[in-house]
Amino acid sequence: MSTVSLSPLFRRSIGFDRLNDLFDYAMQSEAPNYPPYNIEKLGNNQYKIVVATAGFVQNELSIHLENQVLTISGKPDEEQQNAAVEYLHKGIARRSFKLSLRLDEHIEVQQADYANGLLKIELQRIIPEEKLPRHIPIGSSKTVSKIENRDE
């Protein structure tokens, strides 16, 4: 595996220290293929993650958020598996999984619902007022005025 040096980019940027960590994370991890999931953009600042969890019940799933990493995991209850059943074909995997997704700095988890084998997690981008675009006057000690956001 080849290494990529991002140091030339850092000469013209300020505060992007974590960008190198993000590239390292992207280069090391493979995209998971189980369970299948969608990431949907519902509006300018609204997103939804839909995870297909066939065969799982709600108490076998867990959602955890730490350091802007959303981790969705599932562990089937061993007691529910009937040892007396002989499968002629087993197409429903129902195996343990751990799906980790890195969220942007201002993305917040709003709610999670589980119905019909689909785990739905709603996210929203909430930008603090001090991070909104603003106009900076030149040669004046006037206060900085906020630029109106016309996208919303």
C-alpha positions in Angstrom: 0.0 0.0 0.0 1.4 3.4 -0.9 1.5 6.3 1.4 0.2 9.7 0.5 1.8 12.9 1.9 -0.6 15.8 2.4 2.0 18.2 3.7 2.0 20.4 0.6 -1.7 21.0 1.2 -1.1 22.0 4.8 1.1 24.9 3.8 -1.9 26.8 2.5 -4.5 25.8 5.0 -5.1 26.5 8.7 -6.9 24.2 11.1 -7.1 21.1 8.9 -5.1 18.9 11.2 -7.8 16.2 11.3 -7.9 16.0 7.5 -4.8 13.7 7.5 -6.4 11.4 10.0 -9.6 11.2 7.8 -7.5 10.2 4.8 -5.7 7.6 6.8 -9.0 6.2 8.0 -10.4 6.1 4.5 -7.4 4.3 3.1 -7.3 1.7 5.8 -10.9 0.6 6.1 -12.8 -1.3 3.5 -16.4 -0.4 2.7 -18.7 -2.9 4.6 -21.1 -4.9 2.5 -23.2 -6.3 5.3 -25.7 -5.2 6.3 -26.9 -3.2 3.2 -27.6 0.4 3.9 -28.6 3.7 2.3 -27.6 7.3 3.1 -30.3 9.7 1.9 -30.2 13.5 1.6 -33.7 14.8 2.3 -32.9 18.5 2.2 -30.1 21.0 2.5 -29.5 20.0 6.1 -31.3 16.8 6.6 -30.1 13.2 6.1 -31.3 9.7 6.8 -29.4 6.5 7.2 -31.5 3.3 6.5 -30.0 0.0 7.5 -31.6 -3.3 6.3 -31.5 -5.6 9.3 -33.5 -8.6 8.2 -34.2 -11.1 11.0 -33.2 -8.8 13.9 -35.5 -7.6 16.6 -35.1 -4.1 18.1 -33.4 -5.2 21.3 -30.6 -6.9 19.3 -29.6 -3.6 17.7 -27.6 -0.7 19.2 -26.6 2.8 18.1 -23.7 4.6 19.7 -22.2 8.0 18.9 -18.7 8.9 20.1 -16.3 11.5 18.8 -18.4 12.1 15.7 -18.4 8.4 14.8 -21.8 6.8 14.6 -21.6 3.1 15.2 -24.5 0.8 14.4 -24.2 -2.8 15.6 -26.3 -5.9 15.8 -25.8 -9.1 17.7 -28.4 -11.8 17.3 -29.7 -13.4 20.5 -28.2 -16.9 20.6 -31.2 -18.3 22.6 -33.6 -17.6 19.8 -31.7 -19.8 17.4 -33.3 -23.2 17.4 -30.7 -26.0 17.3 -33.3 -28.5 16.2 -33.8 -26.7 12.9 -32.1 -28.1 9.8 -31.7 -25.5 7.1 -32.0 -26.7 3.5 -31.1 -23.1 2.4 -30.1 -20.3 4.7 -30.4 -17.0 2.8 -31.0 -14.6 5.7 -27.6 -14.0 7.2 -28.6 -12.8 10.6 -25.0 -12.5 11.7 -23.3 -10.0 14.0 -22.3 -6.7 12.4 -20.7 -3.4 13.2 -21.2 -0.4 10.9 -19.2 2.8 11.6 -19.9 6.1 9.9 -18.0 9.3 10.5 -20.2 12.4 10.9 -19.4 15.9 10.0 -18.7 18.3 12.8 -22.2 19.9 12.9 -24.3 16.8 12.1 -26.5 15.7 15.0 -28.6 12.5 15.4 -32.3 13.5 15.8 -34.0 10.2 16.2 -34.0 6.5 15.3 -36.9 4.2 14.4 -37.1 0.5 13.7 -39.9 -1.1 11.7 -40.3 -3.8 9.1 -36.6 -4.9 9.3 -35.3 -1.3 8.6 -33.4 0.8 11.1 -33.9 4.5 10.2 -31.7 7.1 11.7 -32.5 10.8 11.1 -29.7 13.3 11.1 -29.6 17.1 10.8 -26.9 19.6 10.2 -27.2 22.3 12.8 -24.7 25.1 12.2 -24.1 27.4 15.2 -24.6 31.1 14.5 -20.9 31.9 15.0 -20.1 29.5 12.1 -22.5 31.0 9.6 -21.1 33.1 6.7 -20.5 36.7 7.6 -19.2 39.9 6.0 -16.0 41.4 7.3 -15.6 45.1 6.6 -12.2 46.5 5.6 -10.7 49.4 7.4 -13.4 49.8 9.9 -13.9 48.8 13.5 -17.6 48.2 12.9 -19.1 44.9 14.0 -19.1 42.0 11.6 -22.6 41.5 10.0 -24.0 38.1 9.2 -24.7 37.4 5.5 -28.3 36.2 4.9 -28.5 32.6 4.0 -30.8 32.4 1.0 -30.6 28.6 0.6 -33.1 27.9 3.4 
